[in-house]
């Protein structure tokens, strides 16, 4: 009985966070569209780097799950991607305030 109740609470919290995020995301998207930021190559580069970071992180997670050695090249790629994201974020803040 306790596990069913915790499942219901967890699903409710996740749905509430999702609804809040979608509302906030729509407002932010409208603001970015008005300033022209959504068409900026810096914006698209930042999104691509975030996607690459997710891919690298999940690759490391899957490799680690099976107990294999994680190549150091993956760690270097994650570090380089994180540093590039910091610079892209700074450039976007400087350009669009």
DOMARPA-92505 format. One line per field, with one value per residue: x, y, z of N, C-alpha, C in turn; residue number from 1; residue in three letters. Coordinates in steps of 0.2 Angstrom, whole numbers, always signed. Each point is the difference from the previous one (the first is absolute). Last residue first. Example, Ala and Ser with C-alpha at 12.3 -4.5 7.8 and 13.67 -1.06 7.14 Angstrom:
2
n.xx = [+64 | +2]
n.yy = [-11 | -28]
n.zz = [+35 | +0]
ca.xx = [+4 | -4]
ca.yy = [+6 | +6]
ca.zz = [+1 | +0]
c.xx = [-4 | +4]
c.yy = [+5 | +6]
c.zz = [+3 | +0]
nr = [2 | 1]
rest = [SER | ALA]
***
This chain:
97
n.xx = [+110 | +8 | +23 | +14 | -6 | +6 | +22 | +6 | -5 | +15 | +19 | -3 | -1 | +20 | +11 | -9 | +6 | +21 | +1 | -8 | +15 | +17 | -6 | +0 | +20 | +10 | -13 | -11 | -5 | -17 | -22 | -25 | -9 | +12 | -3 | -18 | +2 | +12 | -12 | -14 | +9 | +4 | -18 | -8 | +12 | -5 | -18 | +4 | +10 | -13 | -11 | +12 | +2 | -18 | -1 | +14 | -6 | -24 | -24 | -13 | +1 | -13 | -18 | -22 | -1 | +5 | -17 | -16 | +5 | -2 | -21 | -6 | +9 | -10 | -18 | +5 | +8 | -16 | -11 | +12 | +2 | -18 | -1 | +13 | -8 | -17 | +7 | +8 | -16 | -10 | +13 | +1 | -17 | +1 | +13 | -8 | -14]
n.yy = [+200 | -4 | -4 | -9 | -21 | -18 | -7 | -13 | -23 | -14 | -8 | -19 | -21 | -12 | -13 | -22 | -16 | -11 | -17 | -21 | -13 | -12 | -20 | -18 | -11 | -17 | -24 | -20 | -27 | -19 | -10 | +4 | +21 | +19 | +7 | +13 | +23 | +15 | +9 | +18 | +22 | +10 | +10 | +21 | +19 | +8 | +15 | +22 | +13 | +9 | +20 | +20 | +9 | +13 | +23 | +14 | +8 | +14 | +4 | +3 | +22 | +21 | +13 | -9 | -23 | -6 | +1 | -18 | -20 | -2 | -6 | -22 | -14 | -2 | -15 | -23 | -8 | -5 | -20 | -19 | -5 | -11 | -23 | -14 | -4 | -17 | -22 | -8 | -7 | -21 | -19 | -5 | -13 | -23 | -12 | -6 | -19]
n.zz = [-120 | -23 | -7 | +17 | +8 | -13 | +1 | +18 | -2 | -12 | +11 | +14 | -10 | -6 | +16 | +3 | -15 | +3 | +16 | -7 | -13 | +11 | +9 | -15 | -5 | +13 | +3 | +15 | +7 | +8 | +9 | -4 | +3 | -8 | -22 | -3 | +7 | -14 | -17 | +4 | +0 | -21 | -11 | +7 | -7 | -22 | -2 | +5 | -17 | -17 | +4 | -3 | -21 | -9 | +6 | -11 | -21 | -3 | +1 | +20 | +10 | -3 | +13 | +5 | +6 | +22 | +16 | +0 | +10 | +24 | +9 | -1 | +16 | +22 | +3 | +1 | +20 | +17 | -1 | +7 | +24 | +9 | -3 | +14 | +21 | +3 | +0 | +20 | +16 | -2 | +6 | +22 | +9 | -2 | +15 | +22 | +3]
ca.xx = [+0 | -7 | -3 | +3 | -2 | -8 | -1 | +2 | -5 | -6 | +2 | +1 | -7 | -3 | +3 | -2 | -6 | +0 | +3 | -5 | -6 | +3 | +0 | -7 | -2 | +1 | +6 | -2 | +4 | +6 | +6 | +2 | -5 | +2 | +6 | -1 | -5 | +4 | +5 | -4 | -2 | +6 | +2 | -4 | +1 | +6 | -1 | -4 | +5 | +3 | -4 | -1 | +6 | +0 | -5 | +3 | +4 | +7 | +3 | -2 | +5 | +3 | +7 | -1 | -2 | +6 | +5 | -3 | +1 | +7 | +1 | -3 | +3 | +6 | -2 | -2 | +5 | +3 | -4 | +0 | +6 | +0 | -5 | +3 | +5 | -3 | -3 | +5 | +3 | -5 | -1 | +6 | -1 | -5 | +4 | +4 | -4]
ca.yy = [+3 | +1 | +2 | +7 | +5 | +1 | +3 | +6 | +3 | +1 | +6 | +6 | +2 | +4 | +6 | +4 | +2 | +5 | +6 | +3 | +2 | +6 | +5 | +2 | +5 | +7 | +3 | +5 | +6 | +1 | -1 | -7 | -4 | -1 | -3 | -6 | -3 | -2 | -5 | -6 | -2 | -2 | -6 | -5 | -1 | -4 | -7 | -3 | -2 | -6 | -5 | -2 | -3 | -7 | -4 | -1 | -6 | +1 | -1 | -7 | -5 | -3 | +4 | +7 | +1 | -2 | +5 | +7 | +0 | +1 | +7 | +3 | -1 | +5 | +7 | +1 | +1 | +6 | +5 | +0 | +3 | +7 | +3 | +1 | +5 | +6 | +1 | +1 | +7 | +6 | +0 | +3 | +7 | +3 | +1 | +6 | +6]
ca.zz = [+7 | +1 | -6 | -2 | +5 | -1 | -6 | +1 | +5 | -4 | -4 | +5 | +2 | -6 | +0 | +5 | -2 | -6 | +2 | +5 | -5 | -3 | +6 | +2 | -6 | +2 | -3 | -4 | +1 | -4 | +3 | -2 | +2 | +7 | +0 | -3 | +4 | +5 | -3 | +0 | +7 | +3 | -3 | +2 | +7 | +0 | -3 | +6 | +5 | -2 | +1 | +7 | +2 | -2 | +3 | +7 | +0 | +1 | -7 | -3 | +3 | -5 | -1 | -1 | -7 | -4 | +1 | -3 | -7 | -2 | +1 | -5 | -6 | +0 | +0 | -6 | -5 | +1 | -2 | -7 | -3 | +2 | -5 | -7 | +0 | +0 | -6 | -4 | +2 | -2 | -7 | -2 | +1 | -5 | -6 | +0 | +0]
c.xx = [-4 | -2 | -7 | -4 | +3 | -2 | -7 | -1 | +2 | -5 | -6 | +2 | +0 | -7 | -2 | +4 | -3 | -7 | +1 | +3 | -5 | -5 | +3 | +0 | -7 | -1 | +1 | +6 | -3 | +4 | +7 | +7 | +2 | -5 | +1 | +6 | -1 | -4 | +4 | +5 | -3 | -1 | +6 | +2 | -4 | +2 | +6 | -2 | -4 | +5 | +3 | -4 | +0 | +6 | +0 | -5 | +3 | +4 | +7 | +3 | -1 | +6 | +4 | +7 | -1 | -2 | +6 | +5 | -3 | +1 | +7 | +1 | -3 | +3 | +6 | -3 | -2 | +6 | +3 | -5 | +0 | +6 | +0 | -5 | +4 | +6 | -3 | -2 | +6 | +3 | -4 | +0 | +6 | -1 | -5 | +4 | +4]
c.yy = [-4 | +3 | +2 | +2 | +7 | +5 | +2 | +5 | +8 | +4 | +2 | +6 | +7 | +3 | +4 | +7 | +5 | +3 | +5 | +7 | +4 | +3 | +6 | +6 | +2 | +5 | +8 | +4 | +6 | +6 | +1 | -1 | -8 | -5 | -2 | -5 | -8 | -4 | -3 | -6 | -7 | -3 | -3 | -7 | -6 | -2 | -4 | -7 | -3 | -3 | -7 | -6 | -2 | -4 | -7 | -4 | -2 | -7 | +1 | -1 | -7 | -5 | -3 | +4 | +7 | +2 | +0 | +5 | +6 | +0 | +2 | +8 | +4 | +0 | +5 | +7 | +2 | +1 | +7 | +6 | +1 | +3 | +8 | +3 | +1 | +6 | +7 | +2 | +1 | +7 | +6 | +1 | +4 | +7 | +3 | +1 | +6]
c.zz = [+5 | +6 | +2 | -6 | -2 | +5 | -1 | -6 | +1 | +4 | -5 | -5 | +4 | +2 | -6 | +0 | +6 | -1 | -5 | +3 | +5 | -5 | -3 | +5 | +2 | -5 | +2 | -3 | -4 | +2 | -4 | +3 | -1 | +3 | +7 | +0 | -2 | +5 | +6 | -3 | +0 | +7 | +3 | -3 | +3 | +7 | +0 | -2 | +6 | +5 | -2 | +1 | +7 | +2 | -2 | +3 | +7 | -1 | +0 | -6 | -3 | +2 | -6 | -1 | -2 | -7 | -5 | +1 | -4 | -8 | -2 | +1 | -6 | -7 | +0 | +0 | -6 | -5 | +1 | -3 | -7 | -2 | +2 | -4 | -7 | +0 | +0 | -7 | -5 | +2 | -2 | -7 | -2 | +1 | -6 | -7 | +0]
nr = [97 | 96 | 95 | 94 | 93 | 92 | 91 | 90 | 89 | 88 | 87 | 86 | 85 | 84 | 83 | 82 | 81 | 80 | 79 | 78 | 77 | 76 | 75 | 74 | 73 | 72 | 71 | 70 | 69 | 68 | 67 | 66 | 65 | 64 | 63 | 62 | 61 | 60 | 59 | 58 | 57 | 56 | 55 | 54 | 53 | 52 | 51 | 50 | 49 | 48 | 47 | 46 | 45 | 44 | 43 | 42 | 41 | 40 | 39 | 38 | 37 | 36 | 35 | 34 | 33 | 32 | 31 | 30 | 29 | 28 | 27 | 26 | 25 | 24 | 23 | 22 | 21 | 20 | 19 | 18 | 17 | 16 | 15 | 14 | 13 | 12 | 11 | 10 | 9 | 8 | 7 | 6 | 5 | 4 | 3 | 2 | 1]
rest = [UNK | UNK | UNK | UNK | UNK | UNK | UNK | UNK | UNK | UNK | UNK | UNK | UNK | UNK | UNK | UNK | UNK | UNK | UNK | UNK | UNK | UNK | UNK | UNK | UNK | UNK | UNK | UNK | UNK | UNK | UNK | UNK | UNK | UNK | UNK | UNK | UNK | UNK | UNK | UNK | UNK | UNK | UNK | UNK | UNK | UNK | UNK | UNK | UNK | UNK | UNK | UNK | UNK | UNK | UNK | UNK | UNK | UNK | UNK | UNK | UNK | UNK | UNK | UNK | UNK | UNK | UNK | UNK | UNK | UNK | UNK | UNK | UNK | UNK | UNK | UNK | UNK | UNK | UNK | UNK | UNK | UNK | UNK | UNK | UNK | UNK | UNK | UNK | UNK | UNK | UNK | UNK | UNK | UNK | UNK | UNK | UNK]
***
